[in-house]
Every structure is written in structure tokens, then in C-alpha cells.
Amino acid sequence: MPPTYDANTVPAISVSELTHAFKGHQALNQVSFAVMPQTLHGFVGPNGAGKTTTLKVICTLLKPNWGQVQVFGHSVRSEPIAVREKIGFMPDHFSMYRQMTVFEYLDFFAAAYGLKMTQRDQVINDVLTLTDMDGRRNDLISGLSRGMQQRVSLARVLVHDPDLLLLDEPASGLDPRARIELMEILRELRRMGKTIFISSHILSELAELCDSVTIIDRGHVKFSGPMDALLDADAEVSRFTLKFSQAPENATELLTAIDGIVSAEIPEYSSGNEFDLELDPASDSNIVLSSIIGLGVPIVSFAQRRKQLNQAFMDLTTRGVRP
Ligand SMILES: Nc1ncnc2c1ncn2[C@@H]1O[C@H](COP(=O)(O)OP(=O)(O)OP(=O)(O)O)[C@@H](O)[C@H]1O
């Protein structure tokens, strides 16, 4: 469970009216959202939506044309060094020194972060344990699977113990098992108090993992808030699913004869006891339910249908790939 906050809590990331163009090409347009500390926040959008550009601004690699971005209250413009101390950025591509061992690679970065030789061994052991890479310390990076290399990449961003992890498409190219294991490691890091900002093309991939989500499309924020609110906002107000324990043969006729039910259809792959109902938006679903009960057929469930995550994502974003 993510922690609760009062009004004075400083967001881990605060983005306000962020706007940026590359040679006249508008990559971000008035982008605003906030990420609270110790949460896992998904940043989702199709190709070219502006995810990497936003991430680059947050980690001080790109100066935006316009807008305010703060990390734990530090401005990326005026306090970039304070911001860098707080963040660990894992880019979407590997730029690993493949002929190094895992230890040499992590030691190199730990030294670059200014950790003393006496501390480094312990820190590297700790990050290898955290990423479940104990025993791989002396392996050559070039011999590791993509999933293992991804974990080394994650271990690298943990060596200076940042409060905020910014991960650009960390699950891309991983097989399902490596993906699940990576998600488990991210959950553990959140339990330890880290804030994790994770970008992806695929909303459903993050659904179970994330506390909150921002959906971006063509440089515009389409939704930002708790994962549940995304589904509730997208609940199909007039669509319900009804399940009888044993539907009568003429159930469709009986249901459509009820005042307020516009249509009743047996969904594909159903046993015949389940019905997708469309209600007149002006009708009261409680009254409709009373009428269904009045048919005298035992009911197993009657529930408003929520859109599938993939459908919610498709509805919020635009068709086609952005150039
Ligand atoms: N250096 C650049 N010069 C010109 N245009 C750029 C540059 N970087 C990004 N863009 C454009 O800005 C838009 C946003 O790109 P960005 O890489 O932020 O999207 P993204 O959501 O990360 O996409 P993807 O999922 O494909 O990585 C795209 O239209 C892209 O072509």
C-alpha cells in the first residue's frame, strides 16, 4: 500500500506546463502531473508521445523551452546538482561496457559517484542482493542474458542510493519471466521507500504494479491520477454484466422486455448464463435489477462493466504512429 500524504507533502516529481519543441516540432505541450513520494508511477504513451523527452528534462539532460519541473522541491533549471543527487536514471538502451565483469562495471560507477574504495565493496554487494544478482559478481557482462543485463543496469542506478528511480522502458525486450522478476524487484524497492517512475508503451503491463499513472499522447497529458480512477473514469455507465445460475431458454426476450434494458446479448465464449446488458442511460440500474429479480431466476451477479485497460488506453490515445 502506498503511504498517505498531507497537503504539505512535497511531490517526488512535479511537472507544470512543460513545453518543448525540437526545431519547430512540438514534442511536449503544457504537460503537467505530479508523482508522490514512495509510489510507483507509470508514464504511458504510444511511440513518439514524449516520454523520453519528459524523462530527459526530469533528469536534467535537456533544458525545456518552457515550464517548471521539480524533483523533491529542487528545480531542474536552477538546482540541477541537487536533482542529480536524488535520481537514478536508467535509459531505454544499453550502453554497457560489455567486456567488464559485473563487479568492475558497478565499481566504475560507484567510483564515479565518489564512493570511497572502502565503501564500494559493501555497496556493490548490497545492490547485487537487491537485484537478485548475488553470485553473478564476477561474470562478464557480455555473457549475461538480456534480463540479467537489465538487472545490472538497475543495480548501477542504485549505487548512490537515490530516492527517485527514473526507468525508461525497463521491460522492453524481456521475456515474460524476466519481466515478472523485474516487477517484483521494483515492488521491493518501493517497499524500501524509493519512488519509481517507469515509462512504457503498454498500460496493462503496469496495471498491477503501479499506484498511479500518467497517460501522454502526442505531447499532451490525457490522464493523470490513481490507477483505479482511470478505470472508474472510464466505467461504461450504461453497460452491465448479468449472470444467472441457470438462464431460461427465452432469457434474451425476457430481459429486453424489461423497462430500461436496451439490449441483452450472450457474450462470445459464455456458457449461455451470462448476458451483456446495455441500459438506457436515463434508467435507474437499481430499478432494472429489481425487475430482473422479479423474473424469479436465481442471479449469480449483476455488475457494471469496467473497460479493459487496453480499451481505456486506446480510447485516450490517437491511432497511428507519430513521425
Ligand atoms: N532530438 C530530437 N530531435 C528532433 N525530434 C525529436 C528529438 N527527440 C525526440 N524528438 C521527437 O519528439 C517526439 C517525442 O519523442 P520522444 O522520444 O520523447 O517520445 P517517446 O514517447 O519516448 O517515444 P518512444 O516510445 O518511441 O521512445 C517525437 O515526435 C520525436 O520524433
The ligand as a Gaussian input file, in Angstrom:
#p B3LYP/6-31G(d) Opt

LIG

0 1
 N       16.488000      15.136000     -30.655000
 C       15.345000      15.221000     -31.327000
 N       15.245000      15.952000     -32.454000
 C       14.083000      16.055000     -33.137000
 N       12.924000      15.477000     -32.758000
 C       12.951000      14.729000     -31.637000
 C       14.154000      14.570000     -30.871000
 N       13.865000      13.780000     -29.785000
 C       12.556000      13.469000     -29.901000
 N       12.016000      14.040000     -30.992000
 C       10.595000      13.949000     -31.408000
 O        9.789000      14.352000     -30.309000
 C        8.654000      13.498000     -30.188000
 C        8.656000      12.839000     -28.814000
 O        9.738000      11.922000     -28.761000
 P       10.066000      11.006000     -27.503000
 O       11.319000      10.249000     -27.814000
 O       10.042000      11.841000     -26.293000
 O        8.808000      10.038000     -27.498000
 P        8.593000       8.669000     -26.728000
 O        7.243000       8.739000     -26.144000
 O        9.734000       8.412000     -25.808000
 O        8.616000       7.624000     -27.912000
 P        9.171000       6.128000     -27.972000
 O        8.246000       5.336000     -27.139000
 O        9.093000       5.794000     -29.420000
 O       10.580000       6.135000     -27.444000
 C        8.720000      12.517000     -31.332000
 O        7.907000      13.004000     -32.374000
 C       10.192000      12.524000     -31.712000
 O       10.343000      12.232000     -33.089000

